[in-house]
């Protein structure tokens, strides 16, 4: 009974805090790679030739994961001038409308993310201009590789699966570009969760409220003392 009771809860807990762990790991990896490159360059006149490209890839992952994390923490900035001058009775309705608009926009991003990534995974793009209406024949681009990042043996299973058994000399682009459908799916999840909180009245809006300004002023005043 205990295993059944705690299993789903633990799984939900891991999903809920996924961005925090991933962001911490990415920041740590970027710091280590950059530090090693600085040491190699200034002490040994050498460098990790793939260091800059890998750091750029990790930064892209960091940004996209950060978007979903900010929705979860209600940390996105926004313009609330119109909301603030609206009567209190209308503010919740405006917040719900804006939240639903964000959900629709996130779904549009999901289609675009899949359509961009799919050819690199030897998959088909979706048809339809705005929302997917099916799948359409797509030119296979699974053979595309990164410029400098070496191929890792843990991804060798991709070669017979999507590259017709041919070995990759460098890391295939399908790996770093995977952040697009995966990260946007997280954004859809977090925006939907935040929208449900707005509808239920547990959250005012999707953006940081003006109370953040009070916190900044409070910290500034404390530093002047």
Residue pairs with C-beta under 8 A, 6 or more apart in sequence:
16 72
18 186
19 65
19 66
19 68
19 69
19 72
19 186
20 69
22 61
22 65
23 62
23 65
23 66
23 69
26 58
26 61
26 62
26 65
27 62
29 58
30 55
30 58
30 59
30 62
33 48
33 51
33 54
33 55
33 58
34 51
34 55
36 48
36 51
37 47
37 48
37 51
37 52
40 46
40 47
40 48
41 47
49 148
50 146
50 148
50 149
50 150
52 148
53 146
53 147
53 148
53 149
54 148
54 149
57 146
57 149
57 176
60 176
60 179
61 176
61 179
61 183
64 179
64 180
64 183
64 184
64 187
65 179
65 183
65 186
67 183
67 187
68 183
68 186
68 187
68 189
68 190
69 75
69 190
70 76
71 187
71 190
71 191
71 193
71 194
71 206
72 190
72 193
72 194
74 194
74 203
74 205
74 206
74 207
74 208
75 208
76 206
76 207
76 208
77 207
77 208
78 205
78 206
78 207
78 208
80 205
80 207
80 209
80 210
82 94
83 91
83 94
83 95
83 205
84 210
86 94
91 204
92 198
92 201
92 204
95 198
95 204
95 205
95 206
96 195
96 198
96 199
98 205
98 206
99 191
99 194
99 195
99 198
99 199
99 205
99 206
100 195
102 191
102 195
102 206
103 188
103 191
103 192
103 195
106 184
106 187
106 188
106 191
106 192
107 131
107 188
108 130
108 131
109 184
109 187
109 188
110 181
110 184
110 185
110 188
111 126
111 128
111 130
111 131
111 132
113 180
113 181
113 183
113 184
114 125
114 126
114 132
114 180
114 181
115 125
115 126
116 177
116 180
117 174
117 177
117 178
117 180
117 181
118 124
118 125
118 126
118 138
119 125
119 138
119 139
119 140
119 141
119 142
120 141
120 142
120 144
120 172
120 173
120 174
120 177
121 142
121 162
121 174
121 178
122 140
122 141
122 142
122 161
122 162
122 163
123 138
124 135
124 136
124 137
124 138
125 135
125 136
125 138
126 132
126 133
126 134
126 135
126 136
127 133
127 134
127 135
127 136
128 134
141 173
142 162
142 163
142 172
142 174
143 163
143 166
143 172
144 172
144 173
144 174
145 151
145 168
145 169
145 170
145 171
145 172
145 173
146 170
146 171
146 172
146 173
146 176
147 170
148 170
149 170
149 171
149 176
150 170
150 171
151 167
151 168
151 169
151 170
151 171
151 172
152 171
155 168
155 171
155 172
155 175
156 167
158 168
158 172
158 174
158 175
159 165
159 166
159 167
159 168
162 172
162 174
163 172
191 206
194 203
194 206
195 206
197 203
198 204
198 205
198 206
